[in-house]
Amino acid sequence: AQLAPLAAPGPALPAAPGPSAPDKELMEQVGRGAVRAFEALLERHQGAAWRLAYRCLGDKTEAEDVVQTAFLKLYTAAPGYRPTGPFAAYLRRVVTRLCIDRAERAAPLLVSDLAERAASRDTPGEQVARGLAHAALVDALGRLPARQRLVLLLRYFEGLAYQEIGEALELTPKAVERLLDRGRKALASALGPLFREL
C-alpha cells in the first residue's frame, strides 16, 4: 500500500531565492522577511559597495561601517521598496549619501590605493616618481569639497556615466558635468604640470 504525501499545515513558505534570482525579486522577498534573500543581496553587492565607500573615504573601518549602515537601511526599507531603476544604482545612491555625510563631518580622508592602477613594471625611478605623484593627487583630492571628490571618483575610478553619477548623488547630468569641470580645474591648479601627466 502506498502512503499519500503529508500536506504541510498552514500557508506555504516562499521558495528560497536562487543564486541567480534578479535583485528586484530578492528585494521583494526581503520585504516579506526572507533572510536568505537578504544574504544573497549582501553576498552579491557588498564587495562593490565596500570598494566605493573605501575609495570615497580612504579608511577601511569607515568603509565597513558605511556598508553595514547601507545594508541595514536597505533591510529596513525593503517592505516599501519600489524599484525605479537597477538595484545597484539604488545601493550606490545609499552608499554615496552615507559617504558624503561622513566626509562632511570628518577631516578629509582619501584613497590610498589609487596607485594600484599604475603599471607594475616601472623602474625604481619611475616608481618613486609615481609615488610622489600619487601622494600629490591624494592630497589634492582630499582638499576638494566632498561632492566634487565623489564625482571625480565615480567618473574616473568607478567608470560611471554622468547619468549614473547623477542618480547616485541626486544631481542632473548637467550638475555632474559642472562638478567634474570644477574638480578638474581645482586639481589642475593644485597639481600644476603634474596634472597633465595623470
DAJOLIN-V75182 format. One record per pair of residues at least 24 apart in sequence whose C-alpha atoms are under 6 Angstrom apart, sorted by the first residue. I is the first residue (numbers start at 1). J is the second residue. Records with the same first field share a line. If there is no record, write none. Layout:
# DAJOLIN-V75182
I = J ; J
This chain:
# DAJOLIN-V75182
30 = 78
31 = 78 ; 79
55 = 111
57 = 109 ; 110
58 = 109 ; 110 ; 111
70 = 95
92 = 168
93 = 168
108 = 142
109 = 142
110 = 142
148 = 179 ; 183
